[in-house]
Amino acid sequence: MACGSLAAAAPSSGNGNWYNGWVPPVQNYFEAVGKHVSEARDTGKGNWPTPSSCDLSKAQMPVAPTALPNPSAGLQLVHVAIGRGTQNYSCADNSSSTYPTANGAVAKLYNATCTAANYPDLVAMMPELSLQFTQPATNSTLQPSSLAYLGEHYFRDNSTPTFDLDTARYQLGCSYEAKNASSPAPADAPKGPAGQGYGAVAWLKLVAKPALKGTGAQEVYRLNTAGGAPPPNCAGMGAQFTVDYAAEYWFWE
C-alpha cells in the first residue's frame, strides 16, 4: 500500500489544522500517514509514494492478551486483510434474563498485505478507523485507507467461518475454518463506532477443516478487533440483530 494513495484520501487545505473536529481515530491515522510521507520525502527512504518491496517476513502479528498458538510449522504468511462488517446475533425473547446467541458474521475483506509489511502502525489503526465510516456497499476500496477489495468473509454454517478470496481481481482460494483458540480482546480495545458499543469480540486462531477440502489458507488469525460484541442481554433487542465490527485477518498457507 503506497503512502501516496493513503494520503490521497485525506482532505487538504491551506490551514495546518485541517483535521480539527475529526474524531481521534481519524485524526491519529492521517497524522501518522503525514509523518510517513514526510519521512519518505525528506530522507529518500521508502521509495515514496510506492514501497520498494512487500517483504512479509517483516510483518509481525499483534500479540494477543492470552497467547494464541503459533502458526503451524511449515506455513508462511501470505495475506493480511482488514475485515469490515457485522457480527450477527439472535434473541429468543427480549427479556433481560436472555443472552444473545451468536449467528456468525459477514464482512468484506480489504488487502492490507504490503501495508502490514511496510507500515505496521497504520494497519494497527485501521480496524478502529474503519468503524468510523459507513460499511462499503459495493466491492470498492475501504475508506479512508484506500485498501483494495480482497474478498468476503461469511459463515457456511454456525461453526464454519469461510474466507472467499476468489474474486474477479484475485484467485486466492476459498477456505473453510474452525475455531482453534481464542483470547479476550484487550480491555482498552475499541468498543464500536464513535467509541460507542459493548466491546470488541475475541481474538481467534482458526484452522482449516480438511473434510471440506477448501483451497487457500490453512490457518487464519482474527486480531486487533474493534466492536462486534453483543449487549449484555436481550432487553429491547429484536429477534435478529447485527453489531458493526472490524478486525485484522492474517492468512497462513
N, C-alpha and C positions, 0 to 999 in steps of 0.2 A: 504494500500500500504506500503510495507516494505521499510525502508531506504536502506536496503541491495540491493534490486532489483533496487531501484532508482539509487544508486551509481554504480551498475554494468554496467550501460550504459556509464559511464564516462571513457575515456581513462586514462591510468596511465603511469607514468614513474618515474625515479629517480629525475627528475627535479621538484622542487617545483613550478615552473612557467609553468606547462604543459598546462595551459589554455591560455597562451599568444597567441594573434591573434584571439581568438574567438570573435564573436560579443557579445555585453554586455548582451543580454538576456540569452545566453547560459552560459557565464561565471558566471553571477549572480546566475543562477539556481544551477550550480554544486558547487559553493561556499556555498550556503545555504544547499544543501544536505550534504556536508562535515561537516558543523557545527552540523547538526542533528546527523550524525553518530558519531562524536567525543564526543558530549554530552552524547549520549546513552552509549558509551563505557566507558567514564570516570566516569560517575555518576551511571551507572547501571539502570537508568530510561529509560522507553520506551520499555523495553524488546527487545532490538535490536538483530537481524535485523527485527523482526516481532512485530508490535504493539500488546499490550496485549488486546486491545478492539477496537471496532468500534462504539463508542457511538455517534450517530448522534445528541444527544441533545447538544453536544459541538460545532457542526458545525454552523457557522454564515454566512448567505448570505451577500455578499457585498451590501452596501447601494448605491442606485442609486442617481445621482446628483439631479434629480427630483424624489421625493419619489414615489415608486410604492406601490400599495395597499398590505397589509399584506396577507399572506395565509389565506384562509377562516377558520373559527373556526372548530375544529374537525379534520383537516388534519394534517398529520405527514410527515416530510421529510423522503423519502425512498431511493433516489438515488441522486448522484451528478455525472455529466459527463462532460468531455471535448469534445466539438464538433469541428471537423476539416474538412473543406470542402470549398464550394464556395457559394456565393450569386450570383444569376443569373439575368441577365438583357437583355433587348432588346431595339433597337433604330429603330424608324420609318424611319429615314434617318440619314445621317452623318453630319448634319449641327450643328453649334454652338448655334442655337436657339431651338434645340430639347433636351429635358431632358430624360435620360434613364428611362425606365419603369421596375420596379421590377417584376421578374417572379419566385419568390420562392427561395428556397435554397436546397442544397444537402450536407449532411455531415455524416461522420461516428462518432459514439459516443464511448467514452472510459471511463471505470469505475474509477472514482476518489472519490468514496464514502468514503472509510476509510481514504484516504489521506486528504479529507476535514475535517474529524473528528480529525485527529491526527497532520497533518502538513498543516494548512491553508495557511501558507506563500508560500509553494510550489505550491499549487493549484492556488493561485493568479498569479503566474508566468507562468503557463502552456499555456494559450491562446497565449500570445506573443511568448513564447518559441516554441510552435508547428509550428508557422508560419515561423520559420527559417529553417524548414525541409520540404522535399517533402511530399505531401499527401500520406499516405499508399495506395497502390493499392489493397491490399487484406485485409481480416479481421484479420490482425496481430496486434501486440501491437503498441501503439503510441510511437514513438521515439522522444527524448531520455528518456522520463519519464517511459517507460515500462508499461504504463497503458494497461489493457486488453480490448479487443473489447467488447462493450456492446450492440450495435445495430445501427440502421440507423435513420437519420432524413431526411425527404423529404416533399414535398407538394402533398397532394391528389388532390387539385386544388389550384387556386391562393389565396384562403382565408383560407386554411385548412392545417396549419403545422402539420405534422404527426411524431410521435415518435414510432418506431417499435423496441421494446426490446424483441421480441420473436425470439430467436436465438438457435442454437444448444447447446449453453452453458447455456443460461438463458431463462426462460419463464416468462417474467415480464410484458407482456401486450403490446398492441398497442393502443395509444391514439390519438384522433383527436382533435385538439385545435383551438382556435380563439384568436385573439389579444384582450386583455382586457385593457391594459395600456402600455404606453411607456415613456421612458426618453432618452434624448440625452446622448450619451456616454460622459465621461469626456473629457475636451478639450485636455488633455495630453494622451489620450488613444492611443495605438499603431496604426499607420496608415496602416500598411501592412508589408509584408516580408521585412526584412532588413531595416525597417523604411521607406520604400517607398510605397506610396499609397495615397488614397484620404480620409482616415479617417476610424473610426470604426462605424459600424452600431449601431443602438439604442439598449438600454436595454429594455426588454419586460417582461410583465406578460401575460401569456396565460392561458385560461381556456377551459376545455373540452366542446365539442359540444354534448349535451345529445342526439340529434336526430341521431347521427351517431353510438351511442352505442359502443364506444370503451371500451377497458379494460386498466387498469393501471392508470397512473397519472391523477388526476383531475385538477391539476394546474402545470404549468411549467414556470420557470423563465429563461430568457436568460440574463446573466450578464457578466460583465468583458469582453466585446467584444474587438476583435483585428482585424482590417481590415474589408473588406467587403463592404465599401461604394463605390458607383459608381463615375466616373468622373463628373465634374460639367455640362457637356453637351455631346452631341453625336459626336462632331467633331472628325473625324478619327476613329470612332468605327464601328464595324460590326453590322449586324442586330441582332446577338445574341452574348453575351459575358459573361464571368464569372469573379468574383473577389474573391481571396482567403480570407478566414476569419477563425477565431476560437473564441470560447466563452465557458463560463461555463453554464451548464444547471442544474437546481435544480428541482427535481421532488417531488411533494407532492400528497399523497393519503389520 
